[in-house]
């Protein structure tokens, strides 16, 4: 089959917005460009608030995408309101994204439009597709299709946006299938995306030499996820407070990421313990192409999510930690959601905590990890072997780029 090059308009998140969707968009548009397509991205990432912002400028992120794509990816962000103010206060993201998209539509002829994350990006993409009379593809995450769609005032808008799509990129997971049914997405409109390896631009497939073990050097423990109750953040700080007061030797690093109230509460909890405060350093969120470096620099990385309100949520943090060659400390809830869950064996390939909210369980797991550097290095090495075996058999092109490219190549050319 002859591959056809497309010109694509994507409306979605992009670095410096932190998070999985932003990282997916970045890697996917670069992969689409490498496959021969030209992609313009409309985003509001230059306006993201500081607590969800990576320590990279919008221009640097956009220039990197252009460089990696050999000039085939261009990124455009909305700008601050300035004197354009109104009551009640609003950032006018929907209006500005639509206006920026309209300008690009007037300047370029697009083959189709992609909305990536339903609110506000999917809604804006739907309006642009209607205006330009173009086919609309939508990509959803968990928080938009589940949490936002449950809001009484947003439910209809999200359902209407999904109904307007030609295709919806989604996952073949029972609970996601059921949610798509509830949101009115017909089966024939769905494109189920397949598992792919971690993007090589983030996690290059290079062999990692095992770290040397120095008993006199304290192990470093990293909290890499958003700060929050369901993330196990406060379970962790309570346990580390107790362990620090028992004079265990460790250094604690925490990425300062999350809602302001949660960050403030977490910092206050750390500050209540003088011994923990002395061992703690807060780090700025890094862009996705620097995550591997951050993770590999830590001895231990925690992912203690429990009782998360979206059942289908399956964090990729364990895959990233194991690929980086660090020791994973993970909740049973997250471990069981991994595609290689049977390979996550406590004290062999990871430290698995059945219930992080159980004080004794978490204290015992963390104390054992902090006090056994040689064992932790062995666990990290075994985890890396699992990562290499799992990631190595998966396709390297991102799942979304593959799905979009395959759909485009099978679609009927315009005018035929």
C-alpha positions in Angstrom: 0.0 0.0 0.0 1.3 3.4 -1.0 1.5 5.7 2.0 -0.1 9.1 1.6 1.3 12.2 3.4 -1.2 14.2 5.3 -1.3 17.7 6.7 -2.8 17.4 10.2 -4.0 20.0 12.7 -3.8 18.8 16.3 -5.5 20.7 19.1 -4.2 19.4 22.5 -1.7 19.6 25.4 2.0 20.0 24.8 5.1 20.7 26.9 5.6 22.6 29.2 2.3 21.2 30.3 3.3 18.2 32.5 1.7 14.8 32.3 1.0 11.8 30.2 -1.2 13.4 27.6 1.3 16.1 26.9 4.1 13.6 26.6 1.9 11.5 24.3 1.2 14.4 22.0 4.8 15.4 21.8 6.1 11.9 20.9 3.2 11.1 18.6 3.4 14.2 16.4 7.2 13.7 16.1 6.5 10.1 15.0 3.8 11.2 12.6 6.3 13.7 11.0 8.9 10.9 10.7 6.3 8.9 8.8 6.1 11.7 6.3 3.2 13.8 7.6 3.1 17.5 8.4 1.6 18.5 11.7 0.6 21.8 13.2 -0.2 21.8 16.9 -2.5 24.3 18.6 -2.1 24.4 22.4 -2.3 26.7 25.4 0.8 25.2 27.0 2.6 28.5 27.3 -0.1 29.6 29.7 0.0 26.5 32.0 0.1 27.3 35.8 3.4 26.9 37.6 2.3 23.9 39.6 1.7 21.8 36.4 4.5 23.3 34.4 7.7 21.5 33.4 11.0 23.5 33.8 11.3 24.1 30.0 10.0 27.1 28.0 7.3 26.7 25.4 9.7 27.9 22.7 12.3 25.4 23.6 9.8 22.5 23.6 8.4 23.7 20.2 11.9 24.1 18.7 12.8 20.6 19.9 9.8 19.1 18.2 10.6 21.0 15.0 14.2 19.8 15.2 13.3 16.1 15.9 10.8 16.2 13.0 13.1 17.8 10.5 10.8 20.9 10.4 7.6 19.0 9.9 6.1 19.9 13.3 5.1 23.5 14.1 3.6 24.4 17.5 1.4 27.4 18.2 0.3 28.5 21.7 -2.3 30.9 22.9 -1.1 34.0 24.7 -2.1 35.6 28.1 -5.2 37.7 28.2 -3.5 41.0 28.9 -6.1 43.7 29.2 -8.8 41.4 27.7 -10.5 40.8 31.1 -14.1 40.1 32.0 -16.2 39.2 35.0 -16.4 36.5 36.2 -12.6 35.9 35.6 -11.7 33.5 32.9 -8.6 32.4 31.0 -10.7 32.2 27.8 -8.8 29.1 26.7 -11.6 27.7 24.5 -12.1 31.1 22.8 -8.3 31.6 22.2 -7.7 28.0 21.0 -10.5 28.3 18.6 -9.3 31.7 17.3 -5.8 30.5 16.9 -7.0 27.4 15.1 -9.2 29.5 12.8 -6.2 31.6 11.7 -4.3 28.4 10.8 -7.2 27.0 8.9 -7.4 30.2 6.8 -3.6 29.8 6.0 -3.4 26.1 5.4 -5.4 23.2 3.8 -5.6 20.4 6.4 -6.6 16.8 5.6 -8.1 16.2 9.0 -8.1 17.6 12.5 -7.3 15.8 15.8 -8.6 16.8 19.2 -6.4 15.4 22.0 -8.2 15.4 25.4 -11.9 16.2 25.3 -12.0 19.5 27.2 -11.4 22.0 25.9 -9.2 20.6 23.1 -11.6 18.1 21.7 -14.5 20.6 21.8 -12.4 23.2 20.0 -11.2 20.7 17.4 -14.9 19.7 16.8 -15.8 23.4 16.2 -12.8 23.8 13.9 -13.6 20.6 11.9 -17.2 21.9 11.4 -16.0 25.3 10.3 -13.4 23.8 7.9 -15.6 20.9 6.8 -12.9 18.4 7.8 -12.9 15.0 9.3 -12.4 14.9 13.1 -10.5 12.4 15.1 -10.6 12.5 18.9 -8.2 11.0 21.5 -9.3 10.8 25.1 -7.6 10.1 28.4 -9.1 8.8 31.7 -9.8 12.0 33.6 -11.8 13.6 30.7 -13.8 10.5 29.6 -14.6 9.5 33.2 -14.2 12.4 35.8 -15.1 15.4 33.6 -17.9 13.5 31.8 -19.6 12.9 35.1 -20.1 16.7 35.8 -23.7 17.6 35.2 -22.8 20.7 33.2 -20.1 19.1 31.0 -21.7 15.7 30.4 -23.8 16.7 27.4 -21.0 18.8 25.9 -18.5 15.9 26.0 -21.1 13.5 24.6 -21.9 15.9 21.8 -18.2 16.4 21.0 -17.7 12.6 20.8 -20.8 12.2 18.6 -19.3 14.7 16.1 -16.1 12.7 15.7 -15.5 10.5 12.6 -13.3 8.3 14.7 -12.4 8.1 18.5 -9.1 6.6 19.5 -9.6 4.5 22.6 -8.4 1.4 24.5 -9.8 -2.1 24.4 -10.4 -2.3 28.1 -13.7 -3.5 29.5 -14.4 -0.5 31.7 -13.3 2.0 28.9 -15.6 0.1 26.5 -18.5 0.5 28.9 -17.7 4.2 29.3 -17.6 4.7 25.6 -21.1 3.0 25.4 -22.4 5.4 28.1 -21.0 8.4 26.2 -22.7 7.3 23.0 -19.6 6.3 21.0 -20.7 3.7 18.5 -18.4 0.6 18.0 -17.9 1.4 14.4 -16.4 4.8 15.3 -13.8 3.4 17.6 -10.2 2.8 16.8 -8.6 0.6 19.4 -4.9 1.4 19.9 -2.4 -1.2 20.7 0.4 -1.4 23.2 3.8 0.1 22.1 7.1 0.5 23.7 8.0 3.6 25.8 9.0 6.3 23.3 12.6 6.0 22.4 13.0 9.8 22.4 12.3 9.6 26.1 13.8 6.2 27.0 16.5 5.2 24.5 17.2 1.5 24.3 20.7 1.6 25.7 22.1 -0.9 28.2 22.5 0.6 31.7 25.5 -0.4 33.8 24.6 -1.4 37.3 25.3 1.3 39.9 28.0 0.6 42.4 27.0 0.2 46.0 28.5 2.4 48.7 27.3 1.6 52.1 28.4 5.0 53.4 26.2 6.9 50.9 22.5 7.2 51.8 20.0 5.8 49.3 17.9 8.4 47.5 14.2 8.0 47.3 12.1 9.8 44.7 8.4 10.7 44.7 7.8 11.4 41.0 4.0 11.4 40.6 1.6 14.2 41.3 1.2 14.9 45.0 -2.2 13.7 46.4 -4.0 11.5 48.8 -4.8 8.9 46.2 -1.2 8.9 45.0 -0.1 7.7 48.5 1.9 10.9 49.0 0.7 11.5 52.6 1.1 7.8 53.5 4.7 8.2 52.3 5.5 11.3 54.2 4.0 9.9 57.4 6.2 6.8 57.1 9.4 8.7 56.2 8.8 11.0 59.2 8.9 7.9 61.5 11.9 6.4 59.7 13.9 9.6 59.8 13.3 10.0 63.5 14.7 6.5 63.9 17.9 7.8 62.3 17.6 5.8 59.1 20.1 7.1 56.5 18.3 8.3 53.3 17.7 11.3 51.1 14.2 12.2 50.0 13.5 14.0 46.7 10.0 15.0 45.7 8.8 16.5 42.4 6.7 19.6 43.3 3.7 18.8 41.1 0.0 18.9 41.8 -2.8 21.2 43.0 -1.6 24.0 45.2 -3.6 23.0 48.2 -2.1 19.4 48.0 1.4 20.8 47.6 1.0 23.1 50.6 -0.4 20.4 52.8 2.5 18.0 51.8 5.2 20.6 52.5 3.6 21.4 55.8 3.6 17.7 56.7 7.3 17.5 55.8 8.1 20.6 57.8 6.6 19.2 61.0 9.6 16.8 61.2 13.0 18.5 61.6 14.7 15.2 60.8 12.7 14.6 57.6 13.0 18.3 56.5 16.8 18.0 56.6 16.7 15.0 54.3 14.1 16.5 51.8 14.6 18.4 48.6 11.8 19.5 46.3 12.5 19.3 42.5 10.9 21.1 39.6 8.9 18.9 37.1 11.1 18.0 34.1 9.9 17.7 30.5 9.3 14.1 29.3 12.7 13.8 27.5 14.4 14.4 30.9 12.4 12.0 33.0 14.7 9.0 32.3 17.7 11.0 33.6 15.7 12.0 36.7 14.6 8.5 37.4 18.0 6.8 36.8 19.6 9.2 39.3 17.4 7.9 42.1 18.0 4.6 43.9 14.4 4.1 44.8 11.3 5.5 43.1 7.8 5.2 44.7 4.5 4.7 43.0 2.0 4.2 45.8 -1.3 5.1 44.2 -4.3 3.4 45.9 -8.1 3.7 45.8 -7.8 5.9 42.6 -11.2 7.1 41.5 -10.7 6.0 37.9 -10.6 2.2 37.8 -9.2 1.9 34.3 -6.2 4.2 35.2 -3.0 2.3 34.6 0.1 4.4 35.4 3.1 3.9 33.2 5.4 5.0 36.0 6.5 1.4 36.9 7.5 0.9 33.3 9.5 4.1 33.3 11.2 3.4 36.6 12.2 -0.1 35.5 13.5 1.1 32.1 15.6 3.7 33.9 17.3 1.0 36.0 16.0 2.2 39.5 14.3 0.1 42.1 10.5 0.4 42.0 8.5 0.6 45.2 4.9 0.1 44.1 1.4 -0.4 45.6 -0.4 -3.7 44.9 -3.1 -1.7 43.1 -0.7 -0.3 40.6 1.3 -3.5 40.3 -1.8 -5.5 39.4 -2.6 -3.1 36.5 0.7 -3.6 34.8 0.8 -5.8 31.7 3.7 -7.8 33.3 2.1 -7.9 36.7 3.0 -11.5 37.3 6.7 -10.6 36.9 6.5 -8.0 39.7 7.6 -10.2 42.6 8.1 -8.6 46.0 11.8 -8.3 47.0 12.9 -9.8 43.7 11.9 -7.5 40.9 10.2 -4.7 42.9 9.1 -3.8 46.4 5.3 -4.3 46.4 3.3 -2.8 49.2 -0.2 -4.4 49.5 -1.7 -1.4 51.2 0.3 1.9 51.5 -2.3 3.2 54.0 -1.3 0.4 56.4 1.3 2.1 58.6 3.1 -1.0 59.6 3.3 -2.4 56.0 4.7 0.7 54.5 7.2 1.3 57.3 8.5 -2.2 57.0 8.8 -2.0 53.2 10.6 1.3 53.3 12.9 0.4 56.1 13.9 -2.8 54.4 14.5 -0.9 51.1 16.5 2.0 52.7 18.6 -0.4 54.8 19.6 -2.9 52.0 21.5 -1.2 49.3 22.9 -4.4 47.8 19.4 -6.0 47.6 18.0 -2.9 46.1 20.6 -2.9 43.4 19.8 -6.5 42.6 16.1 -5.7 42.4 16.8 -2.8 40.1 18.9 -5.0 37.8 16.2 -7.7 37.7 13.6 -5.0 37.0 15.7 -3.7 34.1 15.8 -7.2 32.6 12.0 -7.4 32.7 11.8 -4.0 31.1 14.1 -4.9 28.3 12.2 -8.1 27.6 8.8 -6.4 27.7 9.6 -3.2 25.9 11.8 -5.0 23.4 9.0 -7.0 21.8 6.7 -4.0 21.4 6.5 -1.7 18.3 8.6 1.4 18.7 6.3 3.9 17.0 3.9 5.5 19.4 0.4 3.9 19.6 -1.4 7.0 18.5 0.9 7.8 15.6 0.4 4.2 14.4 -3.3 4.3 14.7 -3.7 7.6 13.0 -1.3 6.7 10.2 -3.0 3.3 9.6 -6.5 5.0 9.5 -5.3 7.6 7.1 -3.7 5.1 4.7 -6.9 3.1 4.7 -9.2 6.1 4.2 -10.5 7.1 0.9 -8.4 9.9 -0.8 -10.3 13.2 -1.3 -12.1 13.4 -4.6 -12.2 9.6 -5.2 
